[in-house]
Amino acid sequence: MDAADRGQSVSTTPALHCDVAVIGGGVIGLSCALELKRLGAGRVIALEREAGLGAGSSSRANGGVRAQFTTAVNIDFSLYSIQEFERLQAENGSLLSFHQTGYLLMAGTEPSERGLEAACALQRDRGVPTKWLTSADVVERVPFVRGEGLRAATFHERDGFLDPYGLVQALRRSALEAGAEIHASADVTAIETRGDRFLLQTSRMEVFADWVVNAAGAHARSVGRLAGVEVLVDPVRRNLTYVQDRNAGAELIPMCVDLDTGVLVRREVGGGYVIAYSNPHDPPGWDVSVDPRFFEEVGERVGNRFPFLEDLPIDPKQSWAGLYPETEDHHAIVGPAPEIERFVVCAGFGGHGIMHSPAAGRAVAEIITTGGCRTFDLHPLRPSRFAERDLVMETAVL
């Protein structure tokens, strides 16, 4: 009895053969495809399960870009990526919409001030010219912030935000121009090893590949299991809202972060404000509807540093949620899987996928084309660290 007699679908599309198959068509997968082609990886095929590229976490992101992290590897990823965004902005004009307004991180308690001071020292050591600001400096720079109780802040002027959709389109354009092939509506349903190659069954075609890159974002765990690889990434919901303010000017402001409450505020290009808050106790899950508790939680916290927003109404219809692909230590997983060396994991970036996508792509491309990553020290991101219980925690999770 053949497959058709057993009721299984049989693909009539000829199988594709490639050097590298990238699973995921968001910013991480597209960056991997682009950098692989730049480094001469041969035929590269990117596979996206949705009909549109970047339809997952990329489409629901705030778009923040910052170098102000608390670990060396995240700072290094940011520095590399910011430089690449500046280049992409120059090449693609307004498509990327990269606004380097800076990030302003504010501390009002002694513990948060100590953490900010340590992070600032590390950032400067890694080459980031982070500025240390007093309370008076902050109020002078952003007079709408409540200065009462504020102890200190840091600011880096090359930080900012960009349009996630524009980044997806810029990476797509660059990847295609470099020679990568991109297939949407190609959900990977099975991964088999055939000697030293992989056979990927998708909803559209079969793909044979020498290497596979798991850049499936929040779905990285299920994709890994298709190949017998455990990828410790969980989806966690994060909520945002847009608030109109007809009295606000058109001038952009820094991405303002109240470290004591976890509230982020930035002014949108077209006016109004984007407000984000992530409850650190939210459990993993796939729900991308806005959490009703979000409105109450924001209402309780936003006035601590942003009292001008307290009286502006929040419209649930202009609020949205997305998934952070999270790991236990809030670092991405980048490197060959211990179970299968030619299965490379590039996932678990949490809320940092947009801002770290250029560096992620570069790291994966170097692993595959040169046998190891030369630009970054990927030891803290290796997949085996969880089993080894050798974790370095990122504490600047916004």
ZASE-192700 format. One record per residue (C-alpha): residue number from 0; x, y, z. Coordinates in Angstrom, 1 decimal. Layout:
BEGIN
[NUM, [X, Y, Z]],
...
REM end
This chain:
BEGIN
[0, [0.0, 0.0, 0.0]],
[1, [1.5, 3.4, -1.0]],
[2, [1.2, 6.7, 0.8]],
[3, [-1.8, 7.8, -1.2]],
[4, [-3.7, 4.6, -0.3]],
[5, [-2.9, 5.3, 3.4]],
[6, [-4.6, 8.7, 3.1]],
[7, [-1.3, 10.6, 3.4]],
[8, [-0.7, 13.6, 1.1]],
[9, [1.9, 13.2, -1.6]],
[10, [3.8, 16.3, -2.8]],
[11, [3.9, 16.6, -6.6]],
[12, [6.4, 19.5, -6.3]],
[13, [10.0, 18.4, -7.1]],
[14, [12.2, 18.4, -4.0]],
[15, [14.5, 21.4, -3.5]],
[16, [18.2, 20.9, -2.7]],
[17, [20.2, 23.5, -0.8]],
[18, [23.2, 24.0, 1.3]],
[19, [21.3, 25.7, 4.2]],
[20, [17.6, 25.7, 5.0]],
[21, [16.6, 28.4, 7.4]],
[22, [13.3, 27.8, 9.3]],
[23, [11.6, 31.1, 10.1]],
[24, [10.8, 34.2, 8.0]],
[25, [10.9, 36.8, 10.7]],
[26, [13.8, 39.2, 11.3]],
[27, [16.1, 36.5, 12.7]],
[28, [15.5, 34.1, 9.9]],
[29, [15.8, 36.7, 7.2]],
[30, [19.0, 38.1, 8.7]],
[31, [20.5, 34.5, 8.8]],
[32, [19.6, 34.0, 5.1]],
[33, [21.1, 37.4, 4.2]],
[34, [24.4, 36.9, 6.1]],
[35, [24.8, 33.3, 4.9]],
[36, [24.6, 34.5, 1.3]],
[37, [27.1, 37.3, 2.0]],
[38, [29.6, 34.8, 3.4]],
[39, [29.2, 32.4, 0.4]],
[40, [27.2, 29.6, 2.0]],
[41, [25.9, 28.4, -1.4]],
[42, [22.2, 27.9, -2.0]],
[43, [20.1, 29.2, 1.0]],
[44, [16.4, 28.7, 1.3]],
[45, [14.3, 30.3, 4.0]],
[46, [11.0, 28.7, 5.0]],
[47, [8.2, 30.7, 6.7]],
[48, [5.0, 28.9, 8.0]],
[49, [2.8, 32.0, 7.6]],
[50, [1.6, 33.5, 4.3]],
[51, [3.4, 36.8, 5.1]],
[52, [7.0, 37.3, 6.3]],
[53, [7.5, 38.6, 9.8]],
[54, [3.9, 37.8, 10.7]],
[55, [4.9, 36.4, 14.1]],
[56, [6.7, 38.2, 16.9]],
[57, [8.4, 40.6, 14.4]],
[58, [5.0, 42.1, 13.5]],
[59, [4.0, 42.9, 17.1]],
[60, [7.3, 44.3, 18.4]],
[61, [7.8, 47.8, 19.9]],
[62, [10.9, 48.2, 17.7]],
[63, [13.3, 49.3, 20.4]],
[64, [17.0, 49.2, 19.7]],
[65, [19.5, 49.6, 22.6]],
[66, [23.0, 48.9, 23.7]],
[67, [22.2, 49.3, 27.3]],
[68, [22.3, 45.7, 28.5]],
[69, [24.0, 44.1, 31.5]],
[70, [26.0, 41.3, 29.9]],
[71, [28.9, 41.5, 27.5]],
[72, [27.4, 39.4, 24.7]],
[73, [24.2, 41.3, 24.5]],
[74, [26.1, 44.6, 24.5]],
[75, [28.3, 43.3, 21.7]],
[76, [25.3, 42.1, 19.7]],
[77, [23.7, 45.5, 20.1]],
[78, [26.8, 47.5, 19.0]],
[79, [27.2, 45.4, 15.8]],
[80, [23.5, 45.6, 15.1]],
[81, [23.2, 49.3, 15.6]],
[82, [26.0, 49.9, 13.1]],
[83, [24.2, 47.6, 10.6]],
[84, [20.9, 49.4, 11.1]],
[85, [22.6, 52.7, 10.4]],
[86, [23.9, 51.2, 7.1]],
[87, [20.5, 49.7, 6.2]],
[88, [18.9, 53.1, 6.9]],
[89, [21.4, 54.8, 4.5]],
[90, [20.7, 52.1, 1.8]],
[91, [16.9, 51.9, 2.2]],
[92, [16.0, 55.5, 3.0]],
[93, [12.7, 55.8, 4.9]],
[94, [11.8, 52.1, 4.7]],
[95, [13.6, 51.2, 7.9]],
[96, [12.5, 54.4, 9.8]],
[97, [15.3, 54.1, 12.3]],
[98, [15.0, 57.0, 14.8]],
[99, [18.0, 57.3, 17.1]],
[100, [16.3, 59.1, 19.9]],
[101, [18.3, 57.3, 22.5]],
[102, [17.2, 55.2, 25.5]],
[103, [16.8, 56.9, 28.9]],
[104, [16.9, 54.3, 31.8]],
[105, [15.8, 55.9, 35.1]],
[106, [16.3, 54.5, 38.6]],
[107, [14.5, 55.7, 41.8]],
[108, [15.7, 53.1, 44.3]],
[109, [19.1, 52.3, 45.7]],
[110, [19.1, 48.8, 44.2]],
[111, [18.1, 49.9, 40.8]],
[112, [20.7, 52.7, 40.9]],
[113, [23.5, 50.2, 41.8]],
[114, [22.4, 48.0, 39.0]],
[115, [22.4, 50.9, 36.6]],
[116, [25.8, 52.0, 37.7]],
[117, [27.3, 48.5, 37.2]],
[118, [25.7, 48.2, 33.7]],
[119, [26.9, 51.6, 32.7]],
[120, [30.5, 50.6, 33.7]],
[121, [30.3, 47.4, 31.6]],
[122, [28.8, 49.2, 28.6]],
[123, [31.6, 51.7, 28.6]],
[124, [34.1, 48.9, 28.9]],
[125, [32.6, 47.3, 25.8]],
[126, [32.8, 50.6, 23.8]],
[127, [29.4, 52.1, 24.4]],
[128, [29.6, 55.8, 25.4]],
[129, [26.7, 55.6, 27.9]],
[130, [26.1, 58.9, 29.8]],
[131, [25.5, 59.0, 33.5]],
[132, [22.8, 61.5, 34.4]],
[133, [21.7, 63.1, 37.6]],
[134, [18.1, 63.8, 38.5]],
[135, [18.5, 67.4, 37.4]],
[136, [20.1, 66.3, 34.1]],
[137, [17.0, 64.1, 33.4]],
[138, [14.5, 66.8, 34.1]],
[139, [16.4, 69.2, 32.0]],
[140, [16.5, 66.7, 29.1]],
[141, [12.9, 65.5, 29.4]],
[142, [10.9, 67.9, 31.5]],
[143, [7.7, 65.8, 31.4]],
[144, [9.3, 63.2, 33.7]],
[145, [8.6, 63.4, 37.4]],
[146, [11.9, 64.1, 39.0]],
[147, [10.8, 63.5, 42.6]],
[148, [12.6, 60.5, 44.1]],
[149, [14.7, 60.0, 40.9]],
[150, [18.3, 59.0, 41.8]],
[151, [20.1, 58.7, 38.5]],
[152, [19.7, 57.6, 34.8]],
[153, [21.7, 56.5, 31.9]],
[154, [21.5, 57.6, 28.2]],
[155, [23.0, 56.3, 25.0]],
[156, [22.3, 58.5, 22.0]],
[157, [22.6, 55.8, 19.3]],
[158, [19.8, 53.8, 20.8]],
[159, [16.3, 54.4, 19.5]],
[160, [13.5, 52.6, 17.7]],
[161, [12.6, 51.4, 14.2]],
[162, [9.7, 50.2, 12.2]],
[163, [9.6, 46.3, 12.6]],
[164, [7.7, 46.0, 9.3]],
[165, [10.2, 48.2, 7.5]],
[166, [13.1, 46.1, 8.9]],
[167, [11.4, 42.9, 7.6]],
[168, [11.1, 44.4, 4.2]],
[169, [14.6, 45.7, 4.2]],
[170, [16.0, 42.3, 5.2]],
[171, [13.8, 40.6, 2.7]],
[172, [15.0, 42.9, -0.1]],
[173, [18.7, 42.5, 0.8]],
[174, [18.4, 38.7, 1.2]],
[175, [16.8, 38.3, -2.2]],
[176, [19.3, 40.6, -3.9]],
[177, [22.1, 38.5, -2.3]],
[178, [20.6, 35.4, -3.8]],
[179, [18.6, 33.8, -1.0]],
[180, [15.3, 32.0, -1.8]],
[181, [12.3, 32.7, 0.4]],
[182, [9.2, 30.6, 0.6]],
[183, [6.1, 31.7, 2.5]],
[184, [3.3, 29.3, 3.5]],
[185, [5.9, 26.6, 3.9]],
[186, [5.2, 25.1, 7.3]],
[187, [7.9, 22.5, 8.2]],
[188, [6.1, 19.4, 9.5]],
[189, [8.9, 16.9, 9.7]],
[190, [12.7, 16.8, 9.7]],
[191, [14.6, 13.6, 9.0]],
[192, [18.3, 12.8, 8.8]],
[193, [19.4, 11.2, 5.6]],
[194, [23.0, 10.3, 6.0]],
[195, [24.8, 13.6, 6.4]],
[196, [21.8, 15.6, 5.0]],
[197, [18.4, 16.7, 6.3]],
[198, [15.1, 16.1, 4.6]],
[199, [12.5, 18.7, 5.5]],
[200, [8.8, 18.0, 4.8]],
[201, [6.8, 21.2, 4.4]],
[202, [3.3, 22.0, 3.5]],
[203, [4.5, 23.0, 0.0]],
[204, [7.5, 20.9, -0.9]],
[205, [10.3, 18.7, 0.3]],
[206, [13.7, 20.3, 1.0]],
[207, [17.0, 18.5, 1.2]],
[208, [19.7, 20.5, 3.1]],
[209, [23.2, 20.1, 4.4]],
[210, [22.5, 22.4, 7.3]],
[211, [19.4, 23.5, 9.1]],
[212, [19.0, 26.8, 11.0]],
[213, [16.1, 26.8, 13.6]],
[214, [15.1, 30.5, 13.6]],
[215, [11.5, 29.8, 14.4]],
[216, [11.1, 32.3, 17.2]],
[217, [8.4, 31.3, 19.7]],
[218, [8.0, 28.0, 17.8]],
[219, [11.6, 27.0, 18.1]],
[220, [10.9, 24.3, 20.6]],
[221, [8.4, 22.5, 18.4]],
[222, [10.6, 22.8, 15.4]],
[223, [13.6, 21.4, 17.3]],
[224, [11.6, 18.4, 18.4]],
[225, [10.9, 17.5, 14.8]],
[226, [14.7, 16.9, 14.6]],
[227, [15.0, 15.3, 18.1]],
[228, [16.6, 18.5, 19.5]],
[229, [15.4, 20.1, 22.7]],
[230, [15.3, 23.9, 22.4]],
[231, [14.4, 25.5, 25.7]],
[232, [12.4, 28.4, 24.5]],
[233, [9.0, 29.3, 25.8]],
[234, [6.5, 31.9, 24.4]],
[235, [5.5, 34.6, 26.9]],
[236, [2.9, 37.3, 26.2]],
[237, [3.9, 41.0, 26.3]],
[238, [1.4, 43.9, 26.0]],
[239, [1.5, 47.4, 24.5]],
[240, [-0.9, 50.2, 23.9]],
[241, [-1.0, 53.4, 21.9]],
[242, [-2.4, 56.5, 23.6]],
[243, [-3.4, 59.6, 21.6]],
[244, [-2.4, 63.0, 22.9]],
[245, [-3.6, 65.9, 20.6]],
[246, [-1.7, 68.4, 22.8]],
[247, [1.7, 66.7, 22.4]],
[248, [4.2, 68.1, 19.9]],
[249, [5.6, 66.3, 17.0]],
[250, [9.1, 66.1, 18.4]],
[251, [10.3, 62.6, 19.2]],
[252, [11.5, 61.8, 22.7]],
[253, [13.9, 59.2, 24.0]],
[254, [12.6, 55.7, 24.8]],
[255, [12.0, 56.4, 28.4]],
[256, [12.2, 53.4, 30.8]],
[257, [11.2, 53.5, 34.5]],
[258, [13.2, 50.7, 35.9]],
[259, [11.3, 50.8, 39.2]],
[260, [7.9, 50.0, 37.6]],
[261, [8.9, 48.4, 34.3]],
[262, [7.0, 51.0, 32.2]],
[263, [8.3, 52.1, 28.8]],
[264, [7.1, 55.2, 27.0]],
[265, [8.0, 56.6, 23.6]],
[266, [6.4, 59.1, 21.3]],
[267, [5.1, 57.7, 18.0]],
[268, [6.2, 59.3, 14.8]],
[269, [2.7, 60.3, 13.9]],
[270, [1.9, 61.6, 17.4]],
[271, [0.7, 60.1, 20.6]],
[272, [2.6, 57.6, 22.8]],
[273, [3.3, 53.9, 22.8]],
[274, [3.3, 52.5, 26.4]],
[275, [4.6, 49.0, 27.2]],
[276, [4.7, 47.1, 30.4]],
[277, [5.7, 43.4, 30.9]],
[278, [4.6, 41.6, 34.0]],
[279, [7.6, 39.5, 35.0]],
[280, [5.4, 36.9, 36.5]],
[281, [3.4, 36.1, 33.4]],
[282, [3.4, 32.4, 32.7]],
[283, [4.3, 30.9, 29.2]],
[284, [1.4, 30.6, 26.8]],
[285, [0.3, 31.2, 23.2]],
[286, [-2.5, 33.8, 23.9]],
[287, [-1.8, 37.0, 21.9]],
[288, [-5.0, 38.8, 22.9]],
[289, [-4.3, 41.7, 25.2]],
[290, [-4.3, 40.7, 28.9]],
[291, [-7.2, 42.6, 30.6]],
[292, [-5.0, 43.0, 33.6]],
[293, [-2.5, 45.1, 31.5]],
[294, [-4.7, 48.2, 31.6]],
[295, [-5.0, 48.1, 35.4]],
[296, [-1.3, 47.4, 35.8]],
[297, [-0.2, 50.3, 33.5]],
[298, [-2.7, 52.6, 35.3]],
[299, [-1.1, 51.8, 38.6]],
[300, [2.4, 52.4, 37.5]],
[301, [2.6, 55.0, 34.7]],
[302, [2.2, 58.0, 37.0]],
[303, [5.4, 57.2, 38.9]],
[304, [7.6, 58.9, 36.2]],
[305, [5.0, 59.9, 33.6]],
[306, [2.2, 61.8, 35.4]],
[307, [1.2, 63.6, 32.2]],
[308, [-0.1, 60.2, 30.9]],
[309, [-2.4, 59.4, 33.8]],
[310, [-5.4, 61.3, 32.5]],
[311, [-5.1, 60.1, 28.9]],
[312, [-7.6, 57.3, 28.1]],
[313, [-6.3, 53.9, 27.0]],
[314, [-8.3, 52.5, 24.1]],
[315, [-8.3, 48.6, 24.2]],
[316, [-8.8, 48.7, 20.4]],
[317, [-5.5, 50.4, 20.0]],
[318, [-3.7, 47.9, 22.2]],
[319, [-1.9, 44.7, 21.1]],
[320, [0.1, 41.8, 22.4]],
[321, [2.9, 39.7, 21.1]],
[322, [5.1, 36.8, 22.2]],
[323, [8.6, 37.0, 23.6]],
[324, [10.5, 33.8, 22.8]],
[325, [12.0, 33.5, 26.3]],
[326, [14.8, 31.4, 27.8]],
[327, [15.6, 30.8, 31.5]],
[328, [18.5, 33.3, 31.6]],
[329, [17.0, 35.8, 29.2]],
[330, [19.7, 35.2, 26.6]],
[331, [19.3, 33.8, 23.1]],
[332, [20.4, 30.4, 22.1]],
[333, [22.9, 30.6, 19.2]],
[334, [25.0, 27.6, 18.2]],
[335, [25.0, 24.0, 16.9]],
[336, [22.7, 21.6, 18.8]],
[337, [24.6, 19.1, 20.9]],
[338, [22.4, 16.3, 19.5]],
[339, [23.1, 17.2, 15.8]],
[340, [26.0, 19.5, 15.0]],
[341, [24.7, 20.6, 11.6]],
[342, [21.4, 21.7, 13.2]],
[343, [22.0, 25.3, 14.3]],
[344, [19.7, 27.0, 16.8]],
[345, [19.2, 30.8, 16.6]],
[346, [16.2, 31.5, 18.8]],
[347, [15.1, 32.7, 22.2]],
[348, [15.8, 36.4, 21.9]],
[349, [12.9, 37.4, 24.1]],
[350, [12.2, 41.1, 23.3]],
[351, [15.6, 41.5, 21.7]],
[352, [15.0, 39.8, 18.3]],
[353, [14.4, 43.0, 16.4]],
[354, [17.5, 44.8, 17.8]],
[355, [19.8, 41.8, 17.6]],
[356, [18.8, 40.4, 14.3]],
[357, [21.9, 41.6, 12.3]],
[358, [24.3, 40.2, 14.9]],
[359, [22.4, 36.9, 15.1]],
[360, [22.6, 36.4, 11.3]],
[361, [26.3, 37.2, 11.3]],
[362, [27.0, 34.7, 14.1]],
[363, [25.1, 31.9, 12.4]],
[364, [26.7, 32.6, 9.0]],
[365, [30.2, 32.4, 10.5]],
[366, [29.4, 29.2, 12.3]],
[367, [28.3, 27.5, 9.1]],
[368, [30.8, 29.0, 6.6]],
[369, [34.0, 29.1, 8.8]],
[370, [33.4, 26.5, 11.4]],
[371, [33.0, 28.9, 14.3]],
[372, [32.0, 32.4, 15.1]],
[373, [34.8, 35.0, 15.0]],
[374, [32.9, 38.2, 15.5]],
[375, [31.3, 37.3, 18.9]],
[376, [32.0, 35.2, 21.9]],
[377, [29.0, 32.8, 21.7]],
[378, [30.0, 30.8, 24.8]],
[379, [27.2, 32.3, 27.0]],
[380, [24.7, 31.5, 24.2]],
[381, [25.6, 27.9, 23.5]],
[382, [22.7, 25.4, 23.6]],
[383, [24.4, 23.1, 26.1]],
[384, [24.6, 25.7, 28.9]],
[385, [21.2, 24.7, 30.3]],
[386, [22.2, 21.1, 30.8]],
[387, [25.5, 22.3, 32.2]],
[388, [23.7, 24.8, 34.5]],
[389, [26.2, 27.4, 33.5]],
[390, [23.9, 30.4, 33.0]],
[391, [24.6, 34.2, 32.9]],
[392, [21.5, 36.2, 33.7]],
[393, [20.5, 39.3, 31.7]],
[394, [18.7, 41.6, 34.1]],
[395, [17.8, 44.5, 31.7]],
[396, [14.7, 42.7, 30.5]],
[397, [12.2, 45.3, 29.4]],
REM end
